[in-house]
Amino acid sequence: MLSAPPPALLRDFAELTVANELDVLRADAGLRERHGAELRALFGSWRHLLSEPAARAVARELGPG
């Protein structure tokens, strides 16, 4: 039986994923155009896992969710 990861691990995963994906999107505007809306939706669903700085970075880079 699988168990859910602890909340701290989920938060760390979300923060690292957001940082990595935003970095990639800054380097390639085409990726932002193709995948920005989907990433905004995904990261919006993770809002409860993100720190305030990470949430502000998502809003700044991808627009409000």
N, C-alpha and C positions, 0 to 999 in steps of 0.2 A: 504494500500500500504506500502510495506517495504522500508525503506531507508537504504542506505549504511552507515556503521559506519564511523565516522570521521577518517581521516588518522592517527592521533596520537593513536587512539585505535587499529587500524590495526597494527601499528608498535609495540605497546606494546604486542599485542597478538602473533605476529610473534617472537619477542624476547623471550618471556616466553616459547613458544612452543619449539623453538630451544634449549633453555637451558634445559628444562625438558627432551626432547627426547635424547639429547646428554648424559645427566646424566644417563638415563636408558641404553643406548647402552654401556656406559663405564662399567656398572655393569654386562652386559650379552653379551658376544661375539657372542653367537648364534643368538641373535636378530640382531646384526650388520650384520652378514652373510645373514640372511633372508630378512632384510628390509633396509639395508644400501643404496642400489642403489635407491630405491624408495624415501627414505628420502632425499638423495642427490639431486634428481630431484625436489622434492617438495621445499626444501629449496633454491635451485637455482632459482626457479620461484618466490621466495619471496625476492630475492636479493635486490630489490629496497626498501624493507621495513626494511632490517636489518642494524644495525650499523656495522661499520668496525670490531670491536671486535667480534661480533656475526658471521659475514661472515668469518673471519679468523678461528674461532672455528669450523665452519662447514667444511672448507677446511682441517683443521688439522685433524679432527676426521673422516671425510668421504671421503676426497680427493677432488680435484678440480672438479667443476661441469661442 
